[in-house]
Structure formats: structure tokens, C-alpha cells
Amino acid sequence: MVQQRPAGRETAMVARLQRGIGRPRAVAAARGLSLFGEHAAGWLALGAIGALLDRPRRRDWVVCAAGVAVAHGASIGVKRVVRRQRPADESVRVLVGTPSRLSFPSSHASSTTAAAVLYGGLLRRRLAPALVPPMLASRLVLGVHYPTDVLAGSALGALIGVAVRRLLRGKEPKR
């Protein structure tokens, strides 16, 4: 048996996932998630809505939305340093356009995880289990990321989300 390079194994994983669950409904859902998460726009819009509707915590919503933007921006910065190319193999179908050819880490994963951590903290709900896995899977279904791209992006978003939550907790009035 021929030993595959890590990218080769990851490419094979993406191709297997696409064959397994890449049906029209899953692809349509993945495209919807892709559009929502592009440039973190959907998550930033939700933060703005929270700031408009929750007047007593408006500042917290704005800070959390800024945290989502920081997570997105940080992932773009890492991408420009790492310069890993997106999957480009005949076994992987690319099913959505992307703003760049750079893959690592996934900015969708970063901003989604940061949003889940930050907005979940404001809402006192665990949002990550419901929001993060579908977004990560969508990037693979669409053939635009490797598994390590989405995992690293999610880890980056979680780190930034936790840091911003700690910052907010430090700014709470003393009781």
C-alpha cells in the first residue's frame, strides 16, 4: 500500500464525505451556510440585531460582534502567512465560489465558533453544538476546505471567543 501525504489523506476524506452526504439537499444547505458565513456577515448582522433589541446589553452585543470580526480577521491573517491552497483534486468537487484560493484556516469556522461562544454567552445558551458542526461540515461538503482547515479555524474562533468573554466578565459591575 502506498503511503499518502497528509493532504492526500485529507483530500480522500473530503471526497468520501462528498460521496456520502453530498446530496442536493445537503449541498443546498451548505451553500446557504456558506452565504450566511461569507465575511462573517450573517454573524455580524445577528450581533447588530442583538444590540438593537437588547438595549441594556447593547455594549456587550457590540463587543461580541467585534470579537466575531476579530476572529474572522485573524483567520485571514493566518491564511496569508500559511498560504495553503484549497483542495484541487479531480476527486473533490468544488461546489461554491470562494474569495481566495487560500484554505488554512477556515474563516467560516473561525467566525461561526466565535459567534457561538460569544452570543451563546449573552443568551446563556450552548450554541456551539448546534451551530459549529453544520458549518464545519458544509465547508467539506462544498469541497473548499480540508478537515484540518475547519478544525484549526474552529479552534482559533474558540480561543478568541473565550478571550472576549473573559474581557466582558472583567468589565461587569461588582456586586
Backbone as CSV, one residue per row, in Angstrom:
resi,resn,N_x,N_y,N_z,CA_x,CA_y,CA_z,C_x,C_y,C_z
1,MET,0.842,-1.190,0.000,0.000,0.000,0.000,0.880,1.243,0.000
2,VAL,0.534,2.217,-0.812,1.291,3.453,-0.930,0.888,4.388,0.204
3,GLN,1.881,4.967,0.875,1.637,5.912,1.956,1.225,7.252,1.361
4,GLN,0.093,7.808,1.804,-0.356,9.099,1.296,0.177,10.222,2.170
5,ARG,0.477,11.352,1.556,0.818,12.553,2.309,-0.420,12.988,3.090
6,PRO,-0.240,13.773,4.174,-1.408,14.232,4.933,-2.464,14.904,4.063
7,ALA,-2.055,15.781,3.130,-3.034,16.440,2.259,-3.748,15.410,1.397
8,GLY,-3.032,14.359,0.974,-3.658,13.296,0.193,-4.724,12.567,0.997
9,ARG,-4.426,12.299,2.260,-5.419,11.651,3.132,-6.609,12.577,3.360
10,GLU,-6.324,13.845,3.541,-7.414,14.792,3.755,-8.265,14.951,2.497
11,THR,-7.632,14.964,1.346,-8.374,15.028,0.090,-9.284,13.819,-0.035
12,ALA,-8.766,12.652,0.299,-9.575,11.432,0.240,-10.756,11.515,1.206
13,MET,-10.526,12.101,2.377,-11.623,12.257,3.345,-12.714,13.178,2.806
14,VAL,-12.317,14.279,2.191,-13.296,15.214,1.623,-14.075,14.528,0.502
15,ALA,-13.383,13.812,-0.368,-14.052,13.112,-1.472,-15.041,12.070,-0.932
16,ARG,-14.644,11.336,0.110,-15.548,10.339,0.717,-16.770,11.008,1.325
17,LEU,-16.555,12.118,2.011,-17.675,12.841,2.615,-18.629,13.337,1.536
18,GLN,-18.079,13.893,0.471,-18.936,14.372,-0.621,-19.753,13.230,-1.210
19,ARG,-19.120,12.077,-1.413,-19.866,10.924,-1.955,-20.926,10.449,-0.972
20,GLY,-20.620,10.526,0.315,-21.534,10.020,1.332,-22.731,10.896,1.599
21,ILE,-22.506,12.202,1.753,-23.629,13.075,2.119,-23.844,14.236,1.160
22,GLY,-23.089,14.302,0.086,-23.184,15.426,-0.849,-24.380,15.358,-1.771
23,ARG,-25.548,15.113,-1.208,-26.795,15.067,-1.975,-27.312,16.484,-2.206
24,PRO,-28.255,16.668,-3.138,-28.732,18.024,-3.455,-29.202,18.833,-2.246
25,ARG,-29.939,18.231,-1.320,-30.408,18.992,-0.154,-29.251,19.412,0.738
26,ALA,-28.301,18.518,0.939,-27.140,18.843,1.776,-26.301,19.937,1.115
27,VAL,-26.136,19.852,-0.187,-25.364,20.873,-0.903,-26.092,22.215,-0.834
28,ALA,-27.408,22.213,-0.994,-28.176,23.462,-0.903,-28.042,24.071,0.496
29,ALA,-28.139,23.253,1.524,-27.976,23.751,2.899,-26.562,24.286,3.102
30,ALA,-25.570,23.570,2.591,-24.178,24.009,2.723,-23.953,25.335,2.011
31,ARG,-24.563,25.506,0.853,-24.435,26.786,0.134,-25.086,27.922,0.921
32,GLY,-26.216,27.633,1.553,-26.867,28.641,2.387,-25.989,29.047,3.563
33,LEU,-25.374,28.066,4.223,-24.465,28.360,5.322,-23.250,29.143,4.822
34,SER,-22.773,28.785,3.641,-21.629,29.479,3.065,-21.956,30.953,2.835
35,LEU,-23.105,31.220,2.273,-23.526,32.596,2.027,-23.678,33.358,3.341
36,PHE,-24.330,32.737,4.326,-24.535,33.371,5.627,-23.199,33.711,6.286
37,GLY,-22.232,32.812,6.171,-20.957,32.997,6.848,-19.916,33.779,6.069
38,GLU,-20.197,34.107,4.818,-19.203,34.805,3.991,-18.836,36.145,4.620
39,HIS,-17.566,36.350,4.865,-17.033,37.545,5.517,-17.680,37.779,6.886
40,ALA,-18.193,36.704,7.500,-18.845,36.744,8.817,-20.112,37.604,8.808
41,ALA,-20.624,37.929,7.630,-21.718,38.889,7.502,-22.970,38.496,8.280
42,GLY,-23.358,37.233,8.204,-24.558,36.798,8.927,-24.391,36.927,10.433
43,TRP,-23.217,36.549,10.918,-22.953,36.627,12.356,-22.868,38.076,12.822
44,LEU,-22.290,38.930,12.006,-22.215,40.346,12.363,-23.605,40.976,12.360
45,ALA,-24.434,40.572,11.402,-25.811,41.074,11.364,-26.584,40.649,12.611
46,LEU,-26.377,39.402,13.051,-27.051,38.950,14.275,-26.582,39.745,15.488
47,GLY,-25.307,40.059,15.532,-24.805,40.897,16.627,-25.436,42.277,16.610
48,ALA,-25.605,42.842,15.420,-26.243,44.153,15.296,-27.704,44.087,15.730
49,ILE,-28.388,43.021,15.348,-29.786,42.850,15.768,-29.868,42.726,17.282
50,GLY,-28.964,41.937,17.867,-28.933,41.820,19.324,-28.719,43.168,19.985
51,ALA,-27.811,43.978,19.437,-27.540,45.302,20.002,-28.757,46.210,19.901
52,LEU,-29.512,46.083,18.824,-30.712,46.918,18.662,-31.842,46.489,19.580
53,LEU,-31.991,45.183,19.763,-33.131,44.668,20.533,-32.880,44.582,22.032
54,ASP,-31.643,44.391,22.442,-31.302,44.197,23.855,-30.572,45.439,24.363
55,ARG,-31.331,46.507,24.554,-30.738,47.799,24.920,-29.883,47.751,26.179
56,PRO,-30.300,47.040,27.227,-29.461,47.031,28.438,-28.069,46.414,28.218
57,ARG,-27.965,45.533,27.250,-26.668,44.889,27.000,-26.120,45.265,25.624
58,ARG,-26.514,46.392,25.109,-26.080,46.832,23.777,-24.560,46.803,23.643
59,ARG,-23.860,47.351,24.632,-22.399,47.377,24.586,-21.836,45.958,24.489
60,ASP,-22.394,45.030,25.248,-21.918,43.640,25.213,-22.127,43.023,23.829
61,TRP,-23.271,43.290,23.223,-23.525,42.764,21.871,-22.531,43.339,20.865
62,VAL,-22.235,44.616,21.001,-21.281,45.250,20.091,-19.889,44.659,20.299
63,VAL,-19.496,44.467,21.543,-18.184,43.873,21.835,-18.122,42.444,21.287
64,CYS,-19.190,41.681,21.449,-19.216,40.307,20.938,-19.154,40.284,19.409
65,ALA,-19.891,41.165,18.776,-19.824,41.243,17.308,-18.415,41.626,16.870
66,ALA,-17.782,42.525,17.612,-16.390,42.877,17.305,-15.486,41.665,17.464
67,GLY,-15.762,40.831,18.474,-14.995,39.594,18.655,-15.142,38.657,17.470
68,VAL,-16.338,38.574,16.919,-16.569,37.761,15.719,-15.742,38.321,14.560
69,ALA,-15.746,39.645,14.419,-14.961,40.279,13.349,-13.468,40.023,13.547
70,VAL,-13.008,40.074,14.787,-11.592,39.804,15.076,-11.250,38.364,14.707
71,ALA,-12.124,37.420,15.044,-11.877,36.016,14.697,-11.777,35.850,13.184
72,HIS,-12.681,36.476,12.473,-12.642,36.408,11.009,-11.345,37.020,10.478
73,GLY,-11.014,38.191,10.963,-9.800,38.857,10.516,-8.538,38.076,10.867
74,ALA,-8.513,37.482,12.050,-7.350,36.687,12.450,-7.166,35.492,11.525
75,SER,-8.263,34.864,11.144,-8.145,33.706,10.246,-7.609,34.134,8.881
76,ILE,-8.013,35.293,8.425,-7.494,35.794,7.151,-5.995,36.078,7.266
77,GLY,-5.600,36.642,8.386,-4.179,36.891,8.603,-3.364,35.609,8.599
78,VAL,-3.861,34.585,9.272,-3.155,33.294,9.293,-3.109,32.711,7.883
79,LYS,-4.210,32.814,7.153,-4.233,32.311,5.769,-3.116,32.922,4.936
80,ARG,-2.919,34.207,5.092,-1.917,34.909,4.282,-0.496,34.514,4.659
81,VAL,-0.323,34.060,5.884,1.000,33.593,6.311,1.220,32.144,5.856
82,VAL,0.229,31.290,6.091,0.370,29.855,5.794,0.323,29.597,4.288
83,ARG,-0.605,30.233,3.604,-0.751,30.135,2.137,-1.061,28.718,1.640
84,ARG,-1.765,27.938,2.403,-2.185,26.611,1.959,-3.281,26.768,0.913
85,GLN,-3.138,26.061,-0.176,-4.122,26.137,-1.256,-5.337,25.263,-0.940
86,ARG,-6.480,25.666,-1.452,-7.708,24.882,-1.278,-7.575,23.548,-2.015
87,PRO,-8.432,22.586,-1.657,-8.384,21.299,-2.365,-8.508,21.495,-3.878
88,ALA,-7.633,20.846,-4.591,-7.646,20.909,-6.059,-7.295,19.519,-6.558
89,ASP,-8.290,18.651,-6.544,-8.091,17.266,-6.951,-9.338,16.836,-7.715
90,GLU,-9.155,16.038,-8.720,-10.305,15.616,-9.530,-11.340,14.828,-8.726
91,SER,-10.956,14.283,-7.580,-11.905,13.522,-6.764,-12.792,14.424,-5.905
92,VAL,-12.450,15.704,-5.802,-13.207,16.652,-4.980,-13.906,17.648,-5.895
93,ARG,-15.218,17.763,-5.703,-15.999,18.733,-6.465,-16.071,20.042,-5.670
94,VAL,-15.678,21.132,-6.281,-15.799,22.451,-5.660,-17.165,22.992,-6.059
95,LEU,-18.023,23.194,-5.061,-19.426,23.489,-5.333,-19.860,24.908,-4.979
96,VAL,-18.885,25.772,-4.694,-19.193,27.161,-4.378,-17.944,27.994,-4.669
97,GLY,-18.167,29.246,-5.022,-17.038,30.144,-5.242,-16.442,30.600,-3.917
98,THR,-15.187,31.009,-3.945,-14.511,31.499,-2.754,-13.784,32.798,-3.086
99,PRO,-13.607,33.660,-2.082,-12.931,34.927,-2.350,-11.422,34.790,-2.577
100,SER,-10.857,33.653,-2.186,-9.420,33.449,-2.422,-9.148,31.956,-2.591
101,ARG,-7.938,31.642,-3.002,-7.508,30.240,-3.153,-6.903,29.708,-1.864
102,LEU,-6.867,30.534,-0.811,-6.232,30.139,0.438,-7.215,29.396,1.339
103,SER,-6.691,28.391,2.024,-7.547,27.437,2.688,-7.412,27.366,4.205
104,PHE,-6.230,27.579,4.751,-5.978,27.308,6.170,-5.738,28.589,6.935
105,PRO,-6.561,28.814,7.971,-7.707,28.071,8.470,-8.999,28.554,7.812
106,SER,-10.080,27.847,8.071,-11.375,28.247,7.537,-11.898,29.463,8.292
107,SER,-12.135,30.540,7.568,-12.685,31.751,8.187,-14.141,31.535,8.598
108,HIS,-14.876,30.738,7.827,-16.248,30.410,8.211,-16.257,29.698,9.563
109,ALA,-15.334,28.771,9.753,-15.261,28.038,11.015,-14.863,28.970,12.155
110,SER,-13.936,29.876,11.898,-13.492,30.815,12.939,-14.622,31.720,13.395
111,SER,-15.284,32.364,12.451,-16.334,33.315,12.827,-17.549,32.609,13.414
112,THR,-17.878,31.427,12.908,-19.028,30.697,13.445,-18.776,30.261,14.878
113,THR,-17.588,29.734,15.144,-17.287,29.286,16.502,-17.229,30.477,17.454
114,ALA,-16.610,31.571,17.028,-16.581,32.767,17.877,-18.003,33.254,18.157
115,ALA,-18.852,33.275,17.136,-20.242,33.707,17.326,-20.971,32.786,18.296
116,ALA,-20.773,31.487,18.160,-21.441,30.531,19.050,-21.008,30.746,20.498
117,VAL,-19.722,30.937,20.713,-19.203,31.157,22.069,-19.705,32.490,22.625
118,LEU,-19.587,33.539,21.827,-19.913,34.879,22.321,-21.409,35.118,22.458
119,TYR,-22.152,34.840,21.429,-23.596,35.058,21.506,-24.246,34.051,22.449
120,GLY,-23.706,32.852,22.484,-24.202,31.863,23.442,-24.019,32.344,24.870
121,GLY,-22.898,33.012,25.150,-22.678,33.563,26.486,-23.703,34.630,26.824
122,LEU,-24.016,35.487,25.861,-25.015,36.532,26.109,-26.408,35.950,26.308
123,LEU,-26.704,34.906,25.556,-28.040,34.299,25.621,-28.144,33.208,26.689
124,ARG,-27.013,32.917,27.323,-26.933,31.833,28.320,-27.415,30.512,27.730
125,ARG,-26.928,30.244,26.527,-27.252,29.005,25.804,-25.969,28.435,25.222
126,ARG,-25.906,27.117,25.155,-24.776,26.457,24.498,-25.112,26.360,23.011
127,LEU,-24.607,27.291,22.246,-24.913,27.339,20.817,-23.924,26.528,19.971
128,ALA,-22.726,26.326,20.475,-21.692,25.659,19.675,-22.122,24.291,19.147
129,PRO,-22.734,23.421,19.962,-23.096,22.104,19.419,-24.097,22.173,18.259
130,ALA,-24.919,23.196,18.236,-25.915,23.312,17.169,-25.382,24.057,15.944
131,LEU,-24.464,24.993,16.144,-24.023,25.848,15.041,-22.716,25.416,14.386
132,VAL,-21.772,24.969,15.186,-20.431,24.739,14.661,-20.344,23.507,13.755
133,PRO,-20.799,22.317,14.180,-20.639,21.155,13.290,-21.258,21.325,11.903
134,PRO,-22.470,21.886,11.790,-23.005,22.057,10.427,-22.153,22.975,9.555
135,MET,-21.626,24.059,10.144,-20.796,24.964,9.340,-19.510,24.266,8.922
136,LEU,-18.882,23.542,9.840,-17.640,22.848,9.500,-17.891,21.814,8.409
137,ALA,-18.945,21.029,8.564,-19.272,20.008,7.560,-19.588,20.654,6.215
138,SER,-20.244,21.810,6.247,-20.612,22.470,4.983,-19.386,22.828,4.152
139,ARG,-18.299,23.222,4.801,-17.092,23.601,4.073,-16.473,22.390,3.371
140,LEU,-16.636,21.222,3.991,-16.124,19.992,3.389,-17.053,19.512,2.284
141,VAL,-18.349,19.571,2.519,-19.326,19.163,1.504,-19.139,19.996,0.234
142,LEU,-18.839,21.275,0.411,-18.654,22.157,-0.741,-17.280,22.007,-1.393
143,GLY,-16.403,21.234,-0.765,-15.094,20.948,-1.349,-14.115,22.101,-1.319
144,VAL,-14.285,23.030,-0.364,-13.415,24.210,-0.333,-12.407,24.206,0.814
145,HIS,-12.457,23.184,1.660,-11.521,23.090,2.782,-11.160,21.644,3.065
146,TYR,-10.010,21.493,3.699,-9.588,20.208,4.250,-10.095,20.119,5.693
147,PRO,-10.184,18.914,6.249,-10.619,18.791,7.648,-9.770,19.609,8.627
148,THR,-8.451,19.637,8.451,-7.630,20.412,9.388,-7.881,21.913,9.253
149,ASP,-8.325,22.366,8.105,-8.667,23.785,7.928,-9.828,24.168,8.838
150,VAL,-10.870,23.350,8.836,-12.051,23.694,9.625,-11.790,23.500,11.114
151,LEU,-11.014,22.478,11.461,-10.696,22.271,12.877,-9.835,23.401,13.423
152,ALA,-8.829,23.813,12.669,-7.973,24.926,13.102,-8.765,26.235,13.162
153,GLY,-9.624,26.459,12.174,-10.453,27.664,12.190,-11.366,27.701,13.398
154,SER,-11.956,26.568,13.715,-12.834,26.493,14.872,-12.059,26.730,16.169
155,ALA,-10.872,26.160,16.269,-10.044,26.368,17.464,-9.680,27.845,17.616
156,LEU,-9.325,28.496,16.522,-8.993,29.919,16.556,-10.200,30.734,17.005
157,GLY,-11.369,30.439,16.447,-12.586,31.148,16.845,-12.925,30.933,18.306
158,ALA,-12.726,29.701,18.797,-13.000,29.403,20.205,-12.060,30.185,21.115
159,LEU,-10.778,30.240,20.769,-9.811,30.991,21.584,-10.180,32.468,21.666
160,ILE,-10.521,33.033,20.544,-10.882,34.453,20.533,-12.201,34.665,21.268
161,GLY,-13.165,33.783,21.051,-14.443,33.898,21.749,-14.288,33.834,23.254
162,VAL,-13.500,32.897,23.740,-13.278,32.762,25.187,-12.554,33.999,25.724
163,ALA,-11.581,34.507,24.987,-10.851,35.698,25.432,-11.788,36.905,25.537
164,VAL,-12.655,37.077,24.566,-13.584,38.211,24.599,-14.596,38.037,25.730
165,ARG,-15.060,36.827,25.965,-15.988,36.589,27.090,-15.328,36.933,28.420
166,ARG,-14.056,36.563,28.571,-13.335,36.914,29.806,-13.206,38.423,29.936
167,LEU,-12.944,39.089,28.834,-12.862,40.540,28.835,-14.184,41.133,29.300
168,LEU,-15.290,40.631,28.779,-16.606,41.130,29.186,-16.869,40.866,30.665
169,ARG,-16.507,39.679,31.132,-16.717,39.347,32.544,-15.918,40.285,33.434
170,GLY,-14.734,40.667,32.983,-13.912,41.591,33.772,-14.484,42.984,33.820
171,LYS,-15.360,43.333,32.897,-15.955,44.666,32.834,-17.328,44.721,33.526
172,GLU,-17.805,43.577,34.036,-19.116,43.565,34.702,-19.042,44.373,36.000
173,PRO,-20.132,45.070,36.337,-20.141,45.813,37.596,-20.002,44.857,38.785
174,LYS,-19.271,45.284,39.815,-19.101,44.468,41.028,-20.410,44.427,41.782
175,ARG,-20.728,43.248,42.333,-21.982,43.117,43.100,-21.679,42.920,44.547
